[in-house]
């Protein structure tokens, strides 16, 4: 499908890619009406041009690789690797949104709080163990999407029938994780800035080993975010820590320096300093460059000179005759 590629953002930081076929290009933050599976929806243009193309290639490559059970390889495009190219977006932008279209979308956003409260009441009446996080109307009101979190799988078939009779539209209940919930609701992190999950292109898994590599406290209250999971910024900075620590000696290693045998107590990758403890329990802080010079000087001691070869002792008188006589006996089989 030809035309301008644009990235459109909807409520809850949900984004998708569309094609615009008109000659006059769309501008960022412009309101548009786009086509969906069932009807039309309202959103704003988040990116255009080269930025949208780059985002689209990355997102579609990840989805294409996940669908085929493989991993994304950013350094090698799919075409050069012999794999089929990822699919291109087929949805299109129907038209630019008018002022009346924008007012309809704003009115729907204001009613979604009441919708969420009603859904919570219905879920409680059905005794379902689920937390209703958000509700989102489609612009033409042909669909109402309810997002919820739950510890276990929830059988919400009766709830869907009840909600459909109340709102008279197609109901879609979508279970999401706690990190996706924070992404939709947005907020401010402990650093005073917007939550990382709202702008990261993908939410990659984060394990406890990432915190250990960065020498952080393993107290969950100190390394967890608003969602209760490990902070997204741990992975964002993990590669830097791993790459930087390769330049330093490992903690606990014993080095032979100008002061003798010293043990590495800790390293400071930002100031590039190493703390050492000697055999007399004294500690000192050495810059990494100076430590490398000390180790290079002391790690290769002078090798001892090889001992001169001793001449072979002269054979005793008559020994060479016995040797020849023994050889003749072996040849003749005696």
N, C-alpha and C positions, 0 to 999 in steps of 0.2 A: 504494500500500500504506500503510495507516494504522498508527499505533503510534509508540512512542518511537524517535527516530533516535539511534544511538550510533556512535561511532568505536571500532573494535576494533584493538588492536595485537598483532602476532605477532612471531616471532623476526626479528631483523635489521632492526628499525624498520619493518617492513612493516605498513601500515595499510589498512583498508577500512571501509566504512560498511554498517550493517545496521539492520533494524527489529526492535523488541521489542514484541510484541503483548500481553503480560500487563499487568494493571492496576498491579501494584507496579513502580515504575520501577527501572532499574538504576543503580548508583552507580559513580563512577570507581574504577579499579583492581580491579574485581570480575571474577572469572574466569567465562568463559562458553563455551558450545559453540555453534558457528555452522555453517551449511551451506555447502558449497563445490560445485564442479563434480562432484567425485566423492567423496562421503562427508561426514564431519564433521571439524572442526578446532577446536583449543583456542586461546583468546586472552584478553586482558584489556581491559577497557573503558578507553579513553584519554580520551574526552570525551563529554559528554552535553549535552542542552538546546541553548541558543543557540550555544554554542561549536561543538558538532558540526554544527549547521545551517549556520553560517557557513563552516566548513571544507568541508562537503559542496558547498555552492553554488560555491565557488571551484574546487574540484578538478573537479567535473563540468562547470563552464563551460569550463575549459581543455581537458578531453578532448573536449567537444562541438565547440568551436571548431577544435581540431586535426583532428577527423574531417571537418569540412566545409571544411578548407583555409583557415580564417580565423584571426584573432587575437582574443584575449579583450579585451573592452572593459569595464573595471571601472566606469567612470563612467556607463555606460548599460546597464541590464539588457537581457537578450535579449528580454523581452516588450515593452518600450517601443520597441525597435529594429525590431519586426516579425518577428523571427526566432523559430523554435520554441523552447520552453523545453527546457533540458537534461534528460536522462532522470534519474529518481530511482532510488535503490538498491532492488533487488527482493529481495535476499537477506535472510534473517531470522536472528535469534538463536534457536536451538532451545530452550535452557534454561540455567539457571545451572549452572556446573560444581561438582561435588561434590569432596570431599577425595580420593576415589579417582581422579576424572578428573585432578586436578592432579598426583597422584603418577605417573600414567601419562605425562603430559606431561613431567614432570621426568626420568623414566627415559629417555624418548626423547632429551631434550637431552643426557644424559650419554653416550649411545651414538653421537651424531652425529660425534664426533671420530674414533672408529674407522671409521665409514662413510666419512668424508672421506679417511682414509689408504688405505683399500681402493680407493676410486675413483681416487686418484692412482696407485696401483700398476697398476691396469688401464689407465689412460690412458698410462702409460709403456710398458707392454707392447705397446700398439697404436701406439706412436711418434707420439702426437698432441701437437702444440705448443699446449698449453693449461695454464693455471694454475687448479687447483681451489681456489676460495676458501671455499666453505661448502656444507654439506649440511643439509637440513631435512626431517624426517619430518612427514607429516600425522598428526594425532592418532589416527586410526583405522588408520594404516599402509597405507592404500590407495594412497598415492603418496609417492615420494621425489624431492624436487627438489634438483638439484645445480647450484650457481652456479659459473661459471668465467669467466675473462677470457682473451682471445687477441688477438694482433695481426692475424690473418687469420681467414677463415671456416674452420671446422673440420667435417670430415665425421665425425660421431661415431655413425653408424648401427650399426656393428659394436660399438662400446663400449656402446651402449644394450642391445643383445641380450645382451652378456656380463653387464652389471650386473643385468638382469632375471632371468637364470638364477641369480645369486648371492643377491639379496635377495627374490626371489619377489613382486614388486609392480610397479606401474606406475612407470617411471623417466622423469623429465622433466629434461633438461639445458638450462639457460638461460644464454645468454651475456650478460654485463653489462659495463658500462664500469668503468674504474678508480675513478671517482667514486662509482658505485653500490656498488662493492666496499667503499670506505671507509664508506659509509653503513650497510652491513650489519654490518661488523665493529666500527664505532665506535672511539673512541680519544680521546686528548688532543692538542690542537694545540700549536703553539709558544707560543701566548698563555697556556697553562696551563688552558684551558677545553675543554669538550667540542667535538668537531669540528662545524663549522657544518652540514655536509651531513647530519648526523643529525637536525636539527630544522627545517631549512628546508623549506617546503612543496613546493618544486620546485627542481631543479637546472638553473638557466638557464645558457646558454653564457657564457663569460668570455673576452674577447680581450685582446691585449696593449695595445690602445688604452686600456682602462680603467686599466691601471697607468700609462700615460703621462699621462692626465688628472690623476692624483693625484700626479704628480711623484715616482714611486717609482723605485728602482733597478731596472733591467731585467735584473739578474742572476737567472737562473732559480732558483738555490738559495735566494734570499732572498724570492721572491714565490710559491713553490710550496708546496703543502700536503703532507699525508701521502700523497696519491694520486699525487703527481708532476705534477699539473696546477696551474694558477693558483689562488690562494686564493679560496675562496667569499666571504670577507668583502670582497674587492675590489669586487664588485658590490653588496654590501650597503651600502657607504659611498659608492658612486660618485655617486649622485644628489646627495648632500650637497656633495661637492667641486665638481661642475659648477655647482650653484646658487650656491654661495658665491663661486666665482671670477668669476662674471658681475658682481659688485660691484667688482672690482678692475681696474685697467688691465693690459693684457697685458704680459708680460715682454719687454723689448727696445724698447718704445715710448718715444719721446722726448716729454717733457712740458715745457711752459713754465710754470715756477713762479716764486715770489718770488726764487729764487736764480738764475734764468735757465733755460737749456735743460738738462734733466736726463733721464737714461735710466733706465728701470725695470729694476733688476737682479733683484729677487726680491720675492715677496709672501708674507706670513704670514697665512693666512686664519683662524687660531685667535686670534692676538693682534691681528688687524686692523691690521697694520703693513706699510709698503711701504719697500723699500730703494732709494734713488736714487743715481746717480753723475753728478756734474756734469762740465762741460767741463774743469775743472782736475784731474780724476781723484779728487776727494774724494767720499766716500760719506756718506750720512746716512740715518737711519731716521725715517720720518714716519708718524704715525697716519693711517689712511685718511680720517677725518673732516677732519683739518687739511689733508691733501693736496687734497681736493675743494674746500675753500675757497680754497686758493691758486690752483688751476687756474681756478676760476670768476672770480677777480678778474683774472687775467692773460690768459685765453684770448680775451676780447672787448675789444681796444683801441678807443680812441675813433676814430670814423670822421672823416675830414677833411671840412670844410664844403664844399658844392658851390660851384664858381666862379660868379660872377655872369654872367648872359648878356650878351654883347656885342651892341650894337645893329647892325643890318644896315647896311652902307655905302650911302651915298646913290648913286643911279645917275648916271653921267656925263651931261653935257648932250647931249641928242639921242638918248640910248640908248633912252628909252622910245618915241620915234618909230620907230626902226628895228625895235623889237619889234613894234609894231602893224602896220608895213608887212609884215613877214615872216609874221605871222598871216594877213593878207588874201591873200597869195600862196598860202599853203597851202590856204585855203578854195576859191579859184578854180582850183586845180590848175596854177598856173604854176610 
